[in-house]
Every structure is written in C-alpha cells, then in structure tokens.
C-alpha cells in the first residue's frame, strides 16, 4: 500500500485525511484517493487531468518528475505528499 498525505491547507476546502491506497504510479494512487472523495480531484487536477500549477507532489521526499501524466513509479511502502504551493507576502 501507498500512504497518501495532504497538507493541512487543503483541508480548508475539502476533507483529505491521509489514506493507504494501492498503486504502481502516482496517478494510480491518486486515482484511488479520488475514488473515495471525487471533490479532491478538482483541487489538484485541471480540466485535462493535469496537476495544477499551484500543487506540488512528492514521492518519498522527492518532487514528481512527470507533472503531466503523474507516471512516476511508487513502491509498496512509499509515501506521496501533496501540498499547495503558497506565495505572497
């Protein structure tokens, strides 16, 4: 199983507790999360299914390389962390 966790700032908009899900890629793991709560998908992906510019995704502490298809591989026991990139002063 893959552990998918979210930054607390996303919880202001939609409930997103950490979940353990199956998957071989980031896309598969996030797909399992979206199946449990489809509203989260609109906060993370745009209309074409591409990761929104203000969202950062990490696998085991490293930024994903494939922001378009989220095809980065994940292994059993990996952790995916999703956060909103914040800016401003």
N, C-alpha and C positions, 0 to 999 in steps of 0.2 A: 504494500500500500504506500501511497504517496501522501505526505502531510501538506495540505494547502492552508496557508495562514494569510491573513489580511491585516493591513494597518488599521488602527483604530479610527482614523479619519474617514474611512469608508463607511463605518458603522453609523455615521450621522445620516446617511442616505438610505442604507439598506442593511439589514441584519446579515452579518457574514462571519459566523463563528468558524474557527479552524475545523477542517474536515480531513478525514483519511479517506482517500479515493484510489481507485485503480487507474492505471495508465502507463503508457510507454513513452509518451511525449507530453510536453506542456499542454498542447491543445487537447489531448485526450483527458488529462487530469482536470483541466478547467472545464471541459465539457461535462464531466461528471458532477462538478460543483454547480454548473449552470442548470443541470437537470433537476437538482434539488431546490434551486432558487433562481428561476429564469430572470428575475429583475436585476440580478447582479451583472448579467451579461451586458446590459445596456450601459452600465457604468464603466466597464472595462474594454469593450469592443465597439467599434463603429458599425455603421450600417453594412459594410462589406465584410465584417468579421475580423477586421484588423485591429490590433491593440491600439488604443487611443494614445495620442502623443503624451498626455499627462500621466500615463500609467507606466510604472516600472515593475518588471517581473524578474525575480532572482531564483535561480536553482542552486541550492546548496551554497548560497552566498555569492554566486556569480550572475551577472546580468545575462538575460537570454540574448542569444545572437540573432535568432530569427523572429523579429518583431511582426513580420507579415503573416507567416503561417504557424508560428509557435511550434515548430517541429523539433525544437531542442529535445534531446532524449532525457528521460528521467529513469532512475533505477529504483527498485524497491528500497524503501527507507529514505529516499530523497525528500527534501523539503522545498516547496515552492512558496515564496513570499511575494505578495502582491501589495504594492503601495502606490499612492497618488504622489506624483511629483508636485511639490508646492513651490510657489515663487512669490515674490513680493517683498515688501519691506516693513 
